Amino acid sequence: MSDAVTTEPLPPAERPAIHEHPHTDVVVSLFREIASRAGMPATPSIPGGPESAGAGTSAPTGPASADGLVAGAVSGSQSVSPAGESGPLSPPPVHPGSDLELVETDNSADLPVSFDPRGPEVLKSLHESGLEAKGIDAVSVPHPYDTSGQPDYYFLGGPMRPAARDHPPTRGLPPPHATFDVEAIRRDFPALQQRIHGHPLVYLDNAATTQKPQAVIDATSHFYARDNAPVHRAAYELAERATTAFENAREKVREFLGAKDKKEIVFTRGTTEAINLVANTFGRKFIGEGDEIVVSELEHHANIVPWQLLSGQTGAVIKVIPINDRGELILEEYAKLLGPRTKLVSVAHVSNALGTVNPIEQIIGLAHAQGIHVLIDGAQSAPHIPINVQALDADFFAFSGHKIFGPTGIGALYGKSHLLEALPPWQGGGHMIKDVRFEKTVFQHPPEKFEAGTPDIAGAVGLGAAIDYLFKIGIPALAAYEHSLLEYATPLLQAIPGLKIIGTAANKASVLSFILDGHPNEEIAKHFDRRGIAVRAGHHCALPAQRHFGLESTVRPSLAFYNNKADVDALVQALHSLIKNK
Ligand SMILES: Cc1ncc(COP(=O)(O)O)c(C=O)c1O
């Protein structure tokens, strides 16, 4: 059967003025700085812009291809296979109709960006804000969008804060100076109330999966008890309720990610499936032999293997951004990897193995300056950092429900609507079609085009409840709390004789991977388990990152906002007892 995509030709979009691009000033100054360090030409080439060779200045007008897409909509080179055949279509513009002019504006006073990827000194900020003095179990959290007197935490927006302020979440903000009461929060999580091997559970495997608040458990059981029915076939009351609940959950995900339209939210099984979706749609359509996909050395296997599979099918080449010995991406090397054959950059926002918070604003900005699309693997950032895909200008963003205190088996892919419209479906079946004949199938528009079969409706409902819960607490509040807990735990672990923390990036979130001299990692994890402490030992599905440090595995305690100082103390005591009893 032919690839009968019913997508309309890309509409000639409004030409965006360069100053509307959230990162333009950042990109220009960064590009100059990186270019001068890397010995590259100092002028960024924006596809379709005055510097790009052969670029027109009008909106895309190329002929519609057989499947309804516009060929040659971007000025980037159309790849040609060695046999001389035309390669895949150039991808749609990063911004539709992006015949951008590079106009420099001096907004440096608004966007104080320095190239140093380390960002602000978090400890100093904590100290200045008085969080240290107040202790971390009940900190008074400043209102996230009241910048007066607010400490400049990197994880609350950093250089992109002005852009983020343009797209504030519309609800769920904690009242100004609300108190973060971790003990009250812990009572919301039934799993945390149990004893394991006679000890209170200390759950420190949050990077793998998180525990669920009662509100999430109730929402899913309520759905099954009352509203269970198929969605989008609302011929009867229950089906209508189920459809409403499912689509309400999509709207909550939209709000959680700061997306413009809920049509940009595709439900998936999680981050892994979301990345595979992009590989099998964007990849199959727009990435051909000799084209390049840029990932980093610290990726989870979920952001490596799908690209390898694609590369095996298409002959595309994978390029890897190296990390330094703190576990930070080397941005100069990243800039050098970007070129005319680069079709996609796909990087983690936060490393699950090292905890590094990557400077994705810069990563996206540098890629967009060359017309390259960017996928952000948000599996580890969504639980800890307020996300706003519009402020970030991410083209795709993936996350998993089970890591943000929601059910397993549900997650989402955000994609800019003009991109999702341009992509072919990847799985066929019910729900994603408008019409099926043996001669031809007509597909739905996104997001349904990518949601073949009966979805995980209860999972989506539970995910919506998890988002409600996070908004109730306030993501900036929990981010500040978690960071103070990380700052509490780090020196305590560092003080343990023979212990080495793996991953010491200046910007870190919630992960404390380590090794301990003379103690195999599995032995440490078993010792913890006997004391009710749940911690993972292994490669954490990030073998290349481990191997950078000459390791095959680490022990990885990882924090969530329901952990407290007592949890950290139990971990530290267990390590001391292990060493003493050797
Ligand atoms: C950074 C990162 N990406 C992707 C994944 C895969 O997530 P999932 O298994 O929920 O699809 C994980 C899971 O640990 C992760 O940490």
The ligand as an SDF file (V2000), in Angstrom:
LIG
                    3D

 16 16  0  0  0  0  0  0  0  0999 V2000
   17.5910    9.7690   30.1730 C   0  0  0  0  0  0  0  0  0  0  0  0
   16.6340    8.6420   29.8980 C   0  0  0  0  0  0  0  0  0  0  0  0
   16.1450    8.4750   28.6770 N   0  0  0  0  0  0  0  0  0  0  0  0
   15.2830    7.5030   28.3800 C   0  0  0  0  0  0  0  0  0  0  0  0
   14.8750    6.6090   29.3410 C   0  0  0  0  0  0  0  0  0  0  0  0
   13.9030    5.5390   28.9740 C   0  0  0  0  0  0  0  0  0  0  0  0
   12.7040    5.7600   29.6420 O   0  0  0  0  0  0  0  0  0  0  0  0
   11.5330    4.6990   29.5860 P   0  0  0  0  0  0  0  0  0  0  0  0
   12.1330    3.3770   29.9640 O   0  0  0  0  0  0  0  0  0  0  0  0
   10.5350    5.1930   30.5830 O   0  0  0  0  0  0  0  0  0  0  0  0
   11.0060    4.6930   28.1970 O   0  0  0  0  0  0  0  0  0  0  0  0
   15.3600    6.7160   30.6290 C   0  0  0  0  0  0  0  0  0  0  0  0
   14.9940    5.7430   31.6760 C   0  0  0  0  0  0  0  0  0  0  0  0
   15.6750    5.5590   32.6350 O   0  0  0  0  0  0  0  0  0  0  0  0
   16.2500    7.7710   30.9210 C   0  0  0  0  0  0  0  0  0  0  0  0
   16.7510    7.9380   32.1520 O   0  0  0  0  0  0  0  0  0  0  0  0
  1  2  1  0
  2  3  1  0
  2 15  2  0
  3  4  2  0
  4  5  1  0
  5  6  1  0
  5 12  2  0
  6  7  1  0
  7  8  1  0
  8  9  2  0
  8 10  1  0
  8 11  1  0
 12 13  1  0
 12 15  1  0
 13 14  2  0
 15 16  1  0
M  END
$$$$
